[in-house]
Amino acid sequence: MANRDKILLSFGRKVREARLLCGITQEELADRAGFDRTYISLVERGKRNLSLLNVCQLAQALGKSAEDLVRGL
């Protein structure tokens, strides 16, 4: 597995963990962040390489900082 894939999978896991801690569905997170639910699914599975702006939108929707989502990647 390439390092790029590992980073995307790790980021996706962090998003999923944060979403579950908030007690919300993928659909609710998508609504809060202004994305489609399928996009959230792809992110959580490490299938999407997000732009910085999208990382910030997700973080805000989760009540976190972008730094929280990327720390340790």
N, C-alpha and C positions, 0 to 999 in steps of 0.2 A: 504494500500500500504506500502510495506517495505521501510525502509530508503534507502536501496541500490537502489531500483527502483526510488525513488525520486531524488537521486543523478544523476543517469544515465539520467533521463528525463531532469533535469536541465542542465546538461552538453550538452545534445543534442540540447536543445533550444539555448544555447550560441553559439554552432557551427553554427546552422542555421542562427541566427541573424548576426553573423560575416560574413557568406557566402553571405547573402543578402546585407549586407552593402558593400561588395566587388563587388556586381553586377555580381556574377558568378553562374553558375548552379552546381548542384551536380556532374555532369559529369566533369566539368572543375576543381572543387575542387579535385575530385578523381584523375584526371590526374596530377595535381600539386603535390599532396601528394603521388602519387604512389600506390593508392588503386583502387579497383573496385567501380563503382558507387553504387552498391547495398550495399556495406559496409558503405558508407557515409549515405545512406538512413537509415540503421539500427542504426547508431550512432545518427543521428538526432531524431530518434523515441525512443531513450533510450533502444534499444534492444541489444546493444553490450557493453561489459565491456572492454574498451581499455587498452592496455599496456601503460606504461609511454612513451616508444619510439613512439608509434602511436599518443599519445597526442602531443608529440613534433613535429612530422611530420605534423600533421594537423595545429598546431599553425603556423609553418613556412609557410605552404602553404597559410594561411590566413593573413600573415604579422603581426602576433601577437606573444606574448610570451605564453609559456605553462601556466605561472602564470595567465595571463589574462583569459584563458579558465577555470581554476579551482577555481579562486577566488570566495569566497562566497558559495561554494558548501557545 
